[in-house]
């Protein structure tokens, strides 16, 4: 299967730490479900048995000695698995696929953040994802220091291995996302996350309206109901 043969809709969410993408993608997921759409919500790395094991390695604060090259290859391994096991079957069956991080994160984190060769990353991405590119990529822009504070608060002991990297690293990551968004502005939608969650979600939906012409924009009451549901589900775990 190549990107021209897929039947479904593929949307990725990208951004630096604390940008709010995990919350926003869940809101969109719940809203699309409420209209009866068949939606697959996945995350990178993860969402497969192998991917979750790799995720635990990559984010474990105790694994600080992972070299940049190994880090990249581990992400690509998880990516190859999720593409074959989750993304391709979902798109072939006509589902909407919402992916929390995808190929652009490797470009930003391992390319700009770690300083690895961007051409090699592009080739590895193409190999791992079988050239399946999202129809749209929602890039949630956040000021680096604000994002890190949102992600870790005042307690750095709760930070994972990537979050615990310094401000200089995360500033380079943001630079990488900005560069990629400029290069592929036909695919990227840049949304500033400094606004209220509802305003952010409304802009996200408006940017995707052409993909879902049958669905009305969400009301603030609907968004509030979804946010309350997400919080309740989190508390029930």
Residue frames as a rotation matrix with the C-alpha (Angstrom) as fourth column:
UNK 1
0.576 0.818 0.000 0.00
0.818 -0.576 0.000 0.00
0.000 0.000 -1.000 0.00
UNK 2
-0.660 -0.735 0.159 1.24
0.719 -0.678 -0.152 3.51
0.219 0.014 0.976 -0.73
UNK 3
-0.727 0.329 -0.603 -0.09
0.234 -0.707 -0.668 6.90
-0.646 -0.626 0.437 0.31
UNK 4
-0.751 0.448 -0.486 -2.04
-0.660 -0.517 0.544 7.25
-0.007 0.729 0.684 -2.95
UNK 5
-0.572 0.511 -0.642 -4.01
-0.014 0.776 0.630 4.03
0.820 0.369 -0.437 -2.30
UNK 6
-0.930 0.184 -0.319 -5.28
0.352 0.192 -0.916 4.69
-0.107 -0.964 -0.243 1.21
UNK 7
-0.270 0.933 0.239 -9.02
0.589 -0.037 0.807 5.00
0.762 0.359 -0.539 1.71
UNK 8
0.409 0.450 -0.794 -9.10
0.912 -0.191 0.362 6.57
0.012 -0.873 -0.488 5.16
UNK 9
0.684 -0.189 0.704 -7.96
-0.072 -0.978 -0.193 9.91
0.726 0.082 -0.683 6.56
UNK 10
0.272 -0.714 -0.645 -4.64
0.911 0.407 -0.066 10.25
0.310 -0.570 0.761 8.35
UNK 11
0.651 -0.029 0.759 -3.97
-0.156 -0.983 0.096 13.16
0.743 -0.181 -0.644 10.74
UNK 12
0.003 -0.703 -0.711 -0.91
0.853 0.373 -0.365 13.55
0.522 -0.606 0.601 12.94
UNK 13
0.959 0.196 0.205 -0.37
0.044 -0.816 0.576 15.90
0.280 -0.543 -0.791 15.89
UNK 14
0.112 -0.986 -0.123 3.07
0.808 0.162 -0.566 17.34
0.578 -0.036 0.815 16.56
UNK 15
0.648 0.010 0.762 4.73
-0.244 -0.944 0.220 19.79
0.722 -0.329 -0.609 18.91
UNK 16
-0.457 -0.886 0.075 7.23
-0.263 0.054 -0.963 20.24
0.850 -0.460 -0.257 21.69
UNK 17
-0.626 0.164 -0.762 6.79
0.698 0.554 -0.454 19.21
0.348 -0.816 -0.461 25.31
UNK 18
-0.559 0.461 -0.690 3.75
0.529 -0.443 -0.724 20.72
-0.639 -0.769 0.004 27.01
UNK 19
-0.976 0.184 -0.114 2.09
-0.207 -0.636 0.743 21.88
0.064 0.749 0.659 23.78
UNK 20
-0.358 0.895 0.265 -1.16
-0.618 -0.014 -0.786 20.14
-0.700 -0.445 0.558 24.72
UNK 21
-0.491 0.151 -0.858 -1.33
-0.816 0.266 0.514 17.81
0.306 0.952 -0.008 21.73
UNK 22
-0.936 0.126 -0.330 -2.28
0.192 0.965 -0.177 14.72
0.296 -0.229 -0.927 23.75
UNK 23
-0.547 0.781 -0.303 -5.27
0.226 -0.210 -0.951 16.58
-0.806 -0.589 -0.061 25.20
UNK 24
-0.233 0.461 -0.856 -6.28
-0.757 -0.639 -0.137 18.15
-0.610 0.616 0.498 21.90
UNK 25
-0.729 -0.054 -0.683 -6.04
-0.566 0.609 0.556 14.91
0.386 0.792 -0.474 19.95
UNK 26
-0.880 0.449 -0.158 -8.28
0.463 0.732 -0.500 13.19
-0.109 -0.513 -0.851 22.51
UNK 27
-0.341 0.775 -0.533 -10.85
-0.146 -0.603 -0.784 15.98
-0.929 -0.190 0.319 22.22
UNK 28
-0.326 0.176 -0.929 -10.89
-0.938 -0.186 0.294 15.64
-0.121 0.967 0.225 18.43
UNK 29
-0.931 -0.077 -0.357 -11.09
-0.140 0.978 0.153 11.86
0.337 0.193 -0.922 18.76
UNK 30
-0.696 0.706 -0.131 -14.12
0.459 0.298 -0.837 12.00
-0.552 -0.643 -0.531 21.06
UNK 31
-0.219 0.634 -0.741 -15.82
-0.486 -0.730 -0.480 14.60
-0.846 0.255 0.469 18.88
UNK 32
-0.520 -0.013 -0.854 -15.42
-0.833 0.230 0.504 12.56
0.190 0.973 -0.131 15.69
UNK 33
-0.966 0.180 -0.183 -16.67
0.216 0.955 -0.202 9.47
0.138 -0.234 -0.962 17.51
UNK 34
-0.544 0.800 -0.253 -19.78
0.087 -0.246 -0.965 11.37
-0.835 -0.547 0.064 18.56
UNK 35
-0.033 0.491 -0.870 -20.64
-0.895 -0.403 -0.193 11.71
-0.446 0.772 0.453 14.85
UNK 36
0.748 0.415 0.518 -20.35
-0.264 0.902 -0.343 7.97
-0.609 0.120 0.784 14.34
UNK 37
0.543 -0.630 -0.555 -17.03
-0.724 -0.017 -0.689 8.03
0.425 0.777 -0.465 12.53
UNK 38
0.922 -0.336 -0.191 -14.71
0.378 0.889 0.259 5.03
0.083 -0.311 0.947 12.82
UNK 39
0.640 -0.670 0.376 -11.61
-0.569 -0.742 -0.354 6.53
0.516 0.013 -0.857 14.43
UNK 40
0.608 -0.576 -0.546 -8.30
0.684 0.729 -0.007 4.97
0.402 -0.369 0.838 15.47
UNK 41
0.820 -0.368 0.439 -6.33
-0.501 -0.832 0.237 6.90
0.278 -0.414 -0.867 18.11
UNK 42
0.694 -0.660 -0.289 -2.68
0.664 0.741 -0.099 5.90
0.279 -0.123 0.952 18.36
UNK 43
0.885 -0.464 -0.039 0.55
-0.396 -0.793 0.463 7.30
-0.245 -0.394 -0.886 19.78
UNK 44
0.609 -0.780 -0.146 4.22
0.327 0.414 -0.849 7.19
0.723 0.469 0.507 18.93
UNK 45
-0.697 -0.250 -0.672 6.08
-0.440 0.889 0.125 5.41
0.566 0.383 -0.730 20.20
UNK 46
-0.732 0.441 0.519 3.50
-0.377 0.372 -0.848 2.91
-0.568 -0.816 -0.106 21.37
UNK 47
0.088 0.958 -0.272 0.05
-0.911 -0.033 -0.411 1.52
-0.403 0.284 0.870 20.55
UNK 48
0.499 0.025 -0.866 1.52
-0.408 0.889 -0.209 -1.91
0.765 0.458 0.454 19.73
UNK 49
0.972 -0.155 -0.177 2.99
0.235 0.573 0.785 -4.51
-0.020 -0.805 0.593 22.07
UNK 50
0.141 -0.980 0.141 6.48
0.975 0.113 -0.190 -3.87
0.170 0.165 0.972 20.72
UNK 51
-0.032 -0.124 0.992 5.97
0.315 -0.943 -0.107 -0.11
0.949 0.309 0.069 20.55
UNK 52
0.821 0.385 0.421 4.96
-0.263 -0.398 0.879 0.16
0.506 -0.833 -0.225 24.19
UNK 53
0.735 -0.639 -0.228 8.05
0.636 0.533 0.558 -1.79
-0.235 -0.555 0.798 25.26
UNK 54
-0.155 -0.789 0.594 10.23
0.884 -0.380 -0.274 0.54
0.442 0.483 0.756 23.20
UNK 55
0.359 0.382 0.852 8.41
0.015 -0.915 0.404 3.54
0.933 -0.132 -0.334 24.68
UNK 56
0.992 0.038 -0.124 9.26
0.120 0.100 0.988 2.38
0.050 -0.994 0.094 28.19
UNK 57
0.242 -0.970 0.008 12.93
0.951 0.239 0.198 2.19
-0.194 -0.040 0.980 27.24
UNK 58
-0.201 -0.359 0.912 13.02
0.717 -0.688 -0.113 5.55
0.667 0.631 0.395 25.47
UNK 59
0.299 0.438 0.848 11.25
-0.150 -0.856 0.495 7.54
0.942 -0.275 -0.190 28.17
UNK 60
0.763 -0.039 -0.645 12.71
0.592 0.444 0.673 5.84
0.260 -0.895 0.362 31.23
UNK 61
0.852 -0.406 0.330 14.70
-0.458 -0.884 0.095 8.44
0.253 -0.232 -0.939 33.14
UNK 62
0.569 -0.651 0.503 17.13
-0.248 0.448 0.859 5.70
-0.784 -0.613 0.093 34.20
UNK 63
0.418 -0.380 0.825 18.16
0.798 0.587 -0.134 5.02
-0.433 0.715 0.549 30.57
UNK 64
0.788 -0.096 -0.608 20.17
-0.156 -0.987 -0.047 8.20
-0.595 0.132 -0.793 30.15
UNK 65
-0.207 -0.978 0.003 23.04
-0.312 0.069 0.948 6.45
-0.927 0.195 -0.320 28.41
UNK 66
0.415 0.392 0.821 21.12
0.670 0.478 -0.568 5.75
-0.615 0.786 -0.064 25.17
UNK 67
-0.671 -0.695 -0.257 23.19
0.308 -0.577 0.757 7.27
-0.674 0.429 0.601 22.37
UNK 68
-0.248 0.604 -0.757 21.49
-0.613 -0.703 -0.360 9.47
-0.750 0.375 0.545 19.77
UNK 69
-0.604 -0.038 -0.796 21.83
-0.748 0.371 0.550 6.89
0.274 0.928 -0.253 16.99
UNK 70
-0.922 0.291 -0.254 20.27
0.351 0.906 -0.235 4.14
0.162 -0.306 -0.938 19.10
UNK 71
-0.527 0.750 -0.401 17.49
0.072 -0.431 -0.900 6.50
-0.847 -0.503 0.173 20.13
UNK 72
-0.325 0.370 -0.870 16.65
-0.883 -0.447 0.140 7.24
-0.337 0.814 0.472 16.50
UNK 73
-0.731 -0.027 -0.682 16.66
-0.429 0.795 0.429 3.58
0.530 0.606 -0.593 15.50
UNK 74
-0.871 0.466 -0.157 14.43
0.423 0.546 -0.724 2.64
-0.252 -0.696 -0.672 18.43
UNK 75
-0.296 0.782 -0.548 11.89
-0.355 -0.623 -0.697 5.28
-0.887 -0.012 0.462 17.40
UNK 76
-0.359 0.120 -0.926 12.03
-0.932 0.001 0.361 4.02
0.044 0.993 0.112 13.81
UNK 77
-0.949 0.014 -0.314 11.51
0.013 1.000 0.004 0.43
0.314 0.000 -0.949 14.96
UNK 78
-0.600 0.778 -0.187 8.41
0.337 0.033 -0.941 1.42
-0.725 -0.628 -0.282 16.91
UNK 79
-0.218 0.487 -0.846 7.24
-0.688 -0.691 -0.221 3.42
-0.692 0.533 0.486 13.88
UNK 80
-0.714 -0.095 -0.693 7.65
-0.628 0.526 0.574 0.55
0.310 0.845 -0.435 11.46
UNK 81
-0.920 0.359 -0.156 5.60
0.392 0.839 -0.378 -1.66
-0.005 -0.409 -0.913 13.77
UNK 82
-0.383 0.825 -0.417 2.76
0.151 -0.389 -0.909 0.82
-0.911 -0.411 0.025 14.24
UNK 83
-0.378 0.206 -0.903 2.56
-0.856 -0.450 0.256 1.51
-0.353 0.869 0.346 10.51
UNK 84
-0.777 0.013 -0.629 2.29
-0.373 0.796 0.477 -2.17
0.507 0.605 -0.614 9.61
UNK 85
-0.837 0.386 -0.388 0.14
0.537 0.719 -0.441 -3.24
0.109 -0.578 -0.809 12.55
UNK 86
-0.269 0.741 -0.615 -2.15
0.597 -0.373 -0.710 -0.24
-0.756 -0.558 -0.342 13.02
UNK 87
-0.318 0.133 -0.939 -1.98
-0.354 -0.935 -0.012 2.51
-0.879 0.329 0.344 10.40
UNK 88
-0.887 -0.062 -0.457 -2.10
-0.459 0.204 0.864 0.54
0.039 0.977 -0.210 7.16
UNK 89
-0.745 0.659 -0.098 -5.01
0.650 0.751 0.115 -1.73
0.150 0.022 -0.988 8.21
UNK 90
-0.229 0.684 -0.692 -6.96
0.537 -0.504 -0.676 1.24
-0.811 -0.527 -0.252 9.58
UNK 91
-0.418 0.018 -0.908 -6.55
-0.547 -0.803 0.235 3.33
-0.725 0.596 0.346 6.43
UNK 92
-0.969 0.032 -0.244 -7.33
-0.183 0.567 0.803 0.39
0.164 0.823 -0.543 4.17
UNK 93
-0.538 0.816 -0.213 -10.62
0.842 0.530 -0.097 -0.11
0.034 -0.231 -0.972 6.04
UNK 94
-0.080 0.522 0.849 -11.53
0.514 -0.709 0.484 3.55
0.854 0.475 -0.211 5.67
UNK 95
0.454 0.243 -0.857 -10.94
0.890 -0.157 0.427 4.69
-0.031 -0.957 -0.288 9.24
UNK 96
0.715 -0.329 0.617 -9.83
-0.248 -0.944 -0.216 8.09
0.654 0.001 -0.757 10.45
UNK 97
0.356 -0.690 -0.630 -6.37
0.851 0.518 -0.086 7.68
0.385 -0.506 0.772 12.00
UNK 98
0.820 -0.155 0.551 -5.26
-0.322 -0.920 0.221 10.21
0.473 -0.359 -0.804 14.62
UNK 99
0.453 -0.755 -0.474 -1.60
0.718 0.624 -0.308 9.80
0.528 -0.201 0.825 15.53
UNK 100
0.982 -0.189 -0.004 0.04
-0.130 -0.692 0.710 11.51
-0.137 -0.697 -0.704 18.52
UNK 101
0.099 -0.973 -0.211 3.51
-0.645 -0.224 0.731 12.13
-0.758 0.063 -0.649 17.00
UNK 102
0.903 0.074 0.423 4.86
0.257 0.695 -0.671 10.65
-0.343 0.715 0.609 13.78
UNK 103
0.421 -0.807 0.414 7.79
0.884 0.263 -0.387 11.17
0.204 0.529 0.824 11.39
UNK 104
0.438 -0.226 0.870 8.18
0.093 -0.951 -0.295 14.90
0.894 0.210 -0.396 12.06
UNK 105
0.950 -0.110 0.292 9.09
-0.306 -0.147 0.941 14.26
-0.061 -0.983 -0.173 15.69
UNK 106
0.550 -0.803 0.228 12.19
0.720 0.595 0.358 12.35
-0.423 -0.033 0.906 14.59
UNK 107
0.239 -0.413 0.879 13.13
0.703 -0.550 -0.450 15.25
0.670 0.726 0.159 12.33
UNK 108
0.572 0.075 0.817 12.76
-0.289 -0.914 0.286 17.73
0.768 -0.400 -0.501 15.21
UNK 109
0.901 -0.143 0.409 14.01
-0.389 0.151 0.909 15.71
-0.191 -0.978 0.081 18.18
UNK 110
0.539 -0.732 0.416 16.73
0.512 0.677 0.529 13.50
-0.669 -0.072 0.740 16.71
UNK 111
0.346 -0.386 0.855 17.59
0.850 -0.256 -0.460 15.81
0.396 0.886 0.240 13.81
UNK 112
0.298 -0.187 0.936 17.63
-0.086 -0.982 -0.169 19.27
0.951 -0.030 -0.308 15.33
UNK 113
0.862 0.107 0.495 17.69
-0.483 -0.118 0.868 18.26
0.152 -0.987 -0.050 18.99
UNK 114
0.716 -0.590 0.373 20.37
0.205 0.688 0.696 15.56
-0.667 -0.422 0.614 18.77
UNK 115
0.224 -0.658 -0.719 22.11
-0.724 -0.606 0.329 16.93
-0.652 0.446 -0.613 15.69
UNK 116
-0.199 -0.262 0.944 21.81
0.306 0.899 0.314 13.76
-0.931 0.352 -0.099 13.59
UNK 117
-0.955 -0.279 -0.104 21.95
-0.026 -0.272 0.962 13.87
-0.297 0.921 0.253 9.79
UNK 118
-0.218 0.951 -0.220 18.59
-0.574 -0.308 -0.759 15.04
-0.789 -0.039 0.613 8.44
UNK 119
-0.109 0.136 -0.985 18.96
-0.956 0.259 0.141 13.17
0.274 0.956 0.102 5.13
UNK 120
-0.882 -0.239 -0.407 19.48
-0.130 0.952 -0.279 9.90
0.454 -0.193 -0.870 7.01
UNK 121
-0.749 0.659 0.067 16.44
-0.053 0.040 -0.998 10.61
-0.661 -0.751 0.005 9.16
UNK 122
-0.049 0.741 -0.670 14.30
-0.905 -0.317 -0.284 11.30
-0.423 0.592 0.686 6.07
UNK 123
-0.351 -0.157 -0.923 15.41
-0.704 0.694 0.150 8.00
0.617 0.702 -0.354 4.53
UNK 124
-0.985 -0.016 -0.174 14.77
0.103 0.750 -0.654 6.03
0.141 -0.662 -0.736 7.71
UNK 125
-0.499 0.861 -0.099 11.37
-0.405 -0.332 -0.852 7.68
-0.766 -0.386 0.514 8.08
UNK 126
-0.019 0.475 -0.880 10.44
-1.000 0.009 0.027 6.76
0.021 0.880 0.475 4.51
UNK 127
-0.641 -0.300 -0.706 11.58
-0.346 0.935 -0.083 3.17
0.685 0.191 -0.703 5.09
UNK 128
-0.976 0.215 -0.048 9.76
0.135 0.414 -0.900 2.79
-0.173 -0.884 -0.433 8.41
UNK 129
-0.343 0.908 -0.242 6.49
-0.252 -0.337 -0.907 4.44
-0.905 -0.250 0.345 7.36
UNK 130
-0.377 0.147 0.914 6.42
0.758 0.616 0.213 2.98
-0.532 0.774 -0.344 3.82
UNK 131
-0.952 -0.122 0.279 6.03
0.263 -0.794 0.548 6.54
0.154 0.596 0.788 2.51
UNK 132
0.056 0.997 -0.059 2.64
0.853 -0.017 0.522 6.91
0.519 -0.079 -0.851 4.19
UNK 133
-0.908 -0.392 0.146 2.35
0.309 -0.864 -0.398 10.62
0.282 -0.316 0.906 4.96
UNK 134
-0.408 0.798 -0.443 -0.47
0.620 -0.114 -0.776 12.29
-0.670 -0.592 -0.448 6.95
UNK 135
0.122 0.567 0.814 -3.14
0.920 -0.373 0.123 14.20
0.374 0.734 -0.567 5.04
UNK 136
0.527 0.005 0.850 -2.72
-0.175 -0.978 0.114 16.94
0.831 -0.209 -0.515 7.63
UNK 137
-0.191 -0.608 -0.771 -0.32
0.830 0.319 -0.457 17.55
0.524 -0.727 0.444 10.48
UNK 138
0.804 0.479 0.353 -1.49
0.164 -0.749 0.642 19.74
0.572 -0.457 -0.681 13.34
UNK 139
-0.280 -0.937 -0.208 1.55
0.677 -0.039 -0.735 21.49
0.681 -0.346 0.646 14.79
UNK 140
0.816 0.555 -0.159 0.75
0.470 -0.479 0.741 22.99
0.335 -0.680 -0.652 18.17
UNK 141
-0.068 -0.882 0.466 3.23
0.333 -0.460 -0.823 25.77
0.941 0.099 0.325 18.75
UNK 142
0.913 0.265 -0.309 4.29
0.371 -0.229 0.900 26.63
0.168 -0.937 -0.307 22.29
UNK 143
0.467 -0.781 0.415 7.06
-0.692 -0.615 -0.378 28.81
0.550 -0.111 -0.828 23.73
UNK 144
-0.027 -0.544 -0.839 9.76
-0.018 0.839 -0.544 26.39
0.999 0.000 -0.032 24.86
UNK 145
-0.910 -0.393 0.137 10.06
-0.132 -0.039 -0.990 27.46
0.394 -0.919 -0.016 28.51
UNK 146
-0.268 0.898 0.348 6.29
-0.957 -0.209 -0.199 27.61
-0.106 -0.387 0.916 28.92
UNK 147
0.427 0.424 -0.799 5.89
-0.618 0.781 0.085 24.18
0.660 0.458 0.596 27.37
UNK 148
-0.410 -0.668 -0.621 8.50
0.073 0.655 -0.752 22.63
0.909 -0.353 -0.220 29.65
UNK 149
-0.878 0.146 0.457 6.82
-0.479 -0.306 -0.823 24.13
0.019 -0.941 0.338 32.70
UNK 150
0.150 0.984 -0.095 3.46
-0.985 0.157 0.075 22.74
0.089 0.082 0.993 31.55
UNK 151
0.325 -0.044 -0.945 4.99
-0.357 0.919 -0.166 19.32
0.876 0.391 0.283 31.01
UNK 152
-0.269 -0.598 -0.755 6.97
0.473 0.600 -0.645 19.03
0.839 -0.531 0.122 34.24
UNK 153
0.839 0.543 0.028 5.63
0.277 -0.471 0.838 21.72
0.468 -0.695 -0.546 36.56
UNK 154
0.515 -0.664 0.543 8.02
-0.792 -0.610 0.005 22.64
0.328 -0.433 -0.840 39.31
UNK 155
0.431 -0.307 0.849 8.91
-0.493 0.708 0.506 18.99
-0.756 -0.636 0.154 40.03
UNK 156
0.116 -0.482 -0.869 11.57
-0.979 0.091 -0.181 17.81
0.166 0.871 -0.461 37.58
UNK 157
-0.686 -0.359 0.633 11.61
-0.539 0.835 -0.110 14.45
-0.489 -0.416 -0.766 39.35
UNK 158
0.154 0.847 0.510 8.43
0.002 0.515 -0.857 13.59
-0.988 0.133 0.077 37.45
UNK 159
0.348 -0.067 -0.935 10.00
-0.867 -0.403 -0.293 14.36
-0.358 0.913 -0.198 34.06
UNK 160
0.887 -0.091 0.454 10.70
0.222 0.944 -0.244 11.52
-0.406 0.317 0.857 31.63
UNK 161
0.064 -0.981 0.184 14.04
0.748 0.169 0.641 11.09
-0.660 0.097 0.745 29.84
UNK 162
-0.214 -0.099 0.972 13.14
0.885 -0.440 0.150 13.45
0.413 0.892 0.182 26.98
UNK 163
0.751 0.575 0.325 11.43
0.367 -0.773 0.518 16.08
0.549 -0.270 -0.791 29.14
UNK 164
0.774 -0.460 -0.435 14.48
0.416 -0.148 0.897 16.19
-0.477 -0.875 0.077 31.41
UNK 165
-0.073 -0.785 0.615 16.70
0.984 -0.157 -0.084 17.48
0.163 0.599 0.784 28.60
UNK 166
-0.482 -0.241 -0.843 17.72
0.582 -0.807 -0.102 21.12
-0.655 -0.539 0.529 28.99
UNK 167
0.408 0.681 -0.609 16.22
0.084 -0.692 -0.717 24.26
-0.909 0.241 -0.340 27.53
UNK 168
-0.290 -0.600 -0.746 18.82
-0.726 -0.369 0.580 24.41
-0.623 0.710 -0.329 24.76
UNK 169
-0.928 -0.015 0.373 17.83
0.161 0.885 0.437 20.95
-0.337 0.465 -0.819 23.50
UNK 170
-0.125 0.980 0.153 14.13
0.796 0.192 -0.574 21.75
-0.592 0.050 -0.804 23.49
UNK 171
0.241 0.120 -0.963 14.73
-0.289 -0.938 -0.190 25.10
-0.926 0.324 -0.191 21.80
UNK 172
-0.739 -0.558 -0.378 16.45
-0.554 0.184 0.812 23.23
-0.384 0.809 -0.445 18.98
UNK 173
-0.702 0.574 0.422 13.50
0.594 0.798 -0.099 20.84
-0.393 0.181 -0.901 18.81
UNK 174
0.291 0.828 -0.479 11.14
0.375 -0.559 -0.739 23.80
-0.880 0.035 -0.473 18.39
UNK 175
-0.144 -0.444 -0.885 13.40
-0.671 -0.613 0.417 25.15
-0.727 0.654 -0.209 15.66
UNK 176
-0.950 -0.240 0.202 13.14
-0.056 0.763 0.644 21.81
-0.309 0.600 -0.738 13.90
UNK 177
-0.224 0.948 0.224 9.35
0.783 0.312 -0.538 21.81
-0.580 0.055 -0.812 13.98
UNK 178
0.352 0.331 -0.875 9.25
-0.106 -0.915 -0.389 25.37
-0.930 0.229 -0.288 12.66
UNK 179
-0.533 -0.653 -0.538 11.59
-0.641 -0.103 0.760 24.47
-0.552 0.750 -0.364 9.82
UNK 180
-0.888 0.229 0.400 9.60
0.366 0.877 0.311 21.39
-0.280 0.422 -0.862 8.86
UNK 181
0.076 0.977 -0.198 6.35
0.628 -0.201 -0.752 23.34
-0.774 -0.067 -0.629 8.97
UNK 182
0.140 -0.115 -0.983 7.81
-0.526 -0.850 0.024 25.88
-0.839 0.514 -0.180 6.54
UNK 183
-0.810 -0.564 -0.159 9.09
-0.450 0.425 0.785 23.18
-0.375 0.708 -0.598 4.22
UNK 184
-0.835 0.550 -0.005 5.77
0.470 0.719 0.512 21.32
0.285 0.426 -0.859 4.08
UNK 185
-0.863 0.481 -0.151 3.24
-0.291 -0.720 -0.631 24.11
-0.413 -0.500 0.761 4.56
UNK 186
-0.410 0.742 -0.531 0.76
-0.679 0.140 0.720 22.27
0.609 0.656 0.446 2.33
UNK 187
-0.104 0.300 -0.948 0.50
0.338 0.907 0.250 19.59
0.935 -0.295 -0.195 5.03
UNK 188
-0.687 -0.285 -0.669 1.22
0.712 -0.074 -0.699 21.47
0.149 -0.956 0.253 8.25
UNK 189
0.397 0.733 0.552 -1.30
0.309 -0.673 0.672 23.57
0.864 -0.097 -0.494 10.14
UNK 190
-0.690 -0.703 -0.172 0.35
0.447 -0.227 -0.865 25.82
0.569 -0.674 0.471 12.72
UNK 191
0.457 0.872 0.175 -1.78
0.254 -0.317 0.914 26.62
0.852 -0.373 -0.367 15.76
UNK 192
-0.547 -0.615 0.568 -0.64
-0.317 -0.476 -0.820 28.75
0.775 -0.629 0.066 18.68
UNK 193
-0.076 0.513 -0.855 -1.56
0.620 0.696 0.362 27.10
0.781 -0.503 -0.370 21.98
UNK 194
-0.951 -0.310 -0.017 -1.45
0.214 -0.615 -0.759 30.26
0.225 -0.725 0.651 24.08
UNK 195
-0.447 0.860 0.245 -5.24
-0.692 -0.507 0.514 30.55
0.566 0.060 0.822 23.77
UNK 196
-0.098 0.535 0.839 -7.99
-0.845 0.401 -0.354 28.74
-0.526 -0.744 0.413 25.66
UNK 197
-0.712 -0.202 0.672 -8.47
0.007 0.956 0.295 25.03
-0.702 0.215 -0.679 24.91
UNK 198
0.280 0.901 0.331 -11.78
0.475 0.170 -0.864 25.73
-0.835 0.399 -0.380 23.15
UNK 199
0.653 -0.088 -0.753 -10.23
-0.541 -0.750 -0.382 28.34
-0.531 0.656 -0.537 20.84
UNK 200
-0.463 -0.885 -0.056 -7.39
-0.735 0.348 0.582 25.96
-0.495 0.311 -0.812 20.07
UNK 201
-0.534 0.321 0.783 -9.77
0.313 0.935 -0.170 23.08
-0.786 0.154 -0.599 19.36
UNK 202
0.580 0.796 -0.174 -11.97
0.167 -0.326 -0.931 25.26
-0.797 0.510 -0.322 17.17
UNK 203
0.302 -0.565 -0.768 -8.97
-0.865 -0.502 0.029 26.28
-0.401 0.655 -0.640 15.08
UNK 204
-0.720 -0.531 0.447 -7.93
-0.347 0.833 0.431 22.64
-0.601 0.155 -0.784 14.80
UNK 205
-0.113 0.763 0.636 -11.35
0.519 0.592 -0.617 21.66
-0.847 0.261 -0.463 13.56
UNK 206
0.688 0.371 -0.623 -11.58
-0.237 -0.697 -0.677 24.60
-0.686 0.613 -0.392 11.17
UNK 207
-0.171 -0.853 -0.494 -8.27
-0.885 -0.088 0.457 23.54
-0.433 0.515 -0.740 9.64
UNK 208
-0.902 -0.155 0.403 -9.71
-0.052 0.966 0.255 20.04
-0.429 0.209 -0.879 9.08
UNK 209
-0.100 0.982 -0.160 -13.14
-0.419 -0.187 -0.889 21.11
-0.903 -0.022 0.430 7.88
UNK 210
0.013 0.071 -0.997 -12.42
-1.000 0.005 -0.012 20.15
0.004 0.997 0.071 4.26
UNK 211
-0.844 -0.373 -0.386 -11.73
-0.374 0.924 -0.074 16.57
0.385 0.082 -0.919 5.39
UNK 212
-0.740 0.627 -0.242 -14.99
0.648 0.570 -0.506 16.38
-0.179 -0.531 -0.828 7.36
UNK 213
-0.904 0.352 0.244 -17.54
-0.186 -0.836 0.516 18.55
0.385 0.421 0.821 5.49
UNK 214
-0.117 0.927 -0.357 -20.45
0.210 0.375 0.903 16.64
0.971 0.030 -0.239 7.01
UNK 215
0.004 0.026 -1.000 -19.61
0.973 0.229 0.010 17.63
0.229 -0.973 -0.025 10.59
UNK 216
0.756 0.347 0.555 -20.56
0.217 -0.933 0.288 20.86
0.617 -0.097 -0.781 12.32
UNK 217
-0.339 -0.868 0.363 -17.91
-0.131 -0.339 -0.932 22.83
0.932 -0.363 0.001 14.25
UNK 218
-0.259 0.220 -0.940 -18.00
0.834 0.542 -0.103 22.00
0.487 -0.811 -0.324 17.97
UNK 219
0.568 0.457 0.685 -19.74
-0.040 -0.816 0.577 24.24
0.822 -0.355 -0.445 20.46
UNK 220
-0.378 -0.724 0.577 -18.04
-0.637 -0.249 -0.730 25.29
0.672 -0.643 -0.367 23.67
UNK 221
0.269 0.553 0.789 -20.56
-0.937 0.339 0.083 23.21
-0.222 -0.761 0.609 25.64
UNK 222
0.950 0.064 -0.307 -19.71
-0.181 0.912 -0.369 20.14
0.256 0.406 0.877 23.59
UNK 223
0.098 -0.991 -0.090 -15.98
-0.119 0.078 -0.990 20.66
0.988 0.108 -0.110 24.12
UNK 224
-0.300 -0.168 0.939 -16.51
-0.905 -0.262 -0.336 21.15
0.303 -0.950 -0.073 27.85
UNK 225
0.696 0.620 0.363 -18.49
-0.691 0.716 0.103 17.90
-0.196 -0.323 0.926 28.01
UNK 226
0.774 -0.466 -0.429 -15.71
0.051 0.721 -0.691 16.04
0.631 0.513 0.581 26.20
UNK 227
-0.222 -0.892 0.393 -13.00
-0.415 -0.279 -0.866 17.51
0.883 -0.355 -0.308 28.45
UNK 228
0.019 0.322 0.947 -15.00
-0.998 0.059 0.000 16.47
-0.056 -0.945 0.323 31.52
UNK 229
0.934 0.351 -0.062 -15.35
-0.356 0.925 -0.134 12.95
0.011 0.147 0.989 30.09
UNK 230
0.387 -0.877 -0.284 -11.62
-0.002 0.308 -0.952 12.70
0.922 0.369 0.117 29.42
UNK 231
-0.371 -0.502 0.781 -10.84
-0.745 -0.340 -0.573 13.81
0.554 -0.795 -0.248 32.99
UNK 232
0.412 0.619 0.669 -13.31
-0.883 0.453 0.125 11.28
-0.225 -0.642 0.733 34.39
UNK 233
0.917 -0.103 -0.385 -11.81
-0.096 0.881 -0.464 8.47
0.387 0.462 0.798 32.36
UNK 234
-0.035 -0.996 0.087 -8.35
-0.222 -0.077 -0.972 9.43
0.974 -0.053 -0.218 33.59
UNK 235
-0.282 -0.009 0.959 -9.55
-0.940 -0.197 -0.279 9.40
0.192 -0.980 0.048 37.21
UNK 236
0.701 0.675 0.229 -11.21
-0.702 0.711 0.053 6.00
-0.127 -0.198 0.972 36.75
UNK 237
0.444 -0.587 -0.677 -7.95
-0.291 0.620 -0.729 4.31
0.847 0.521 0.105 35.74
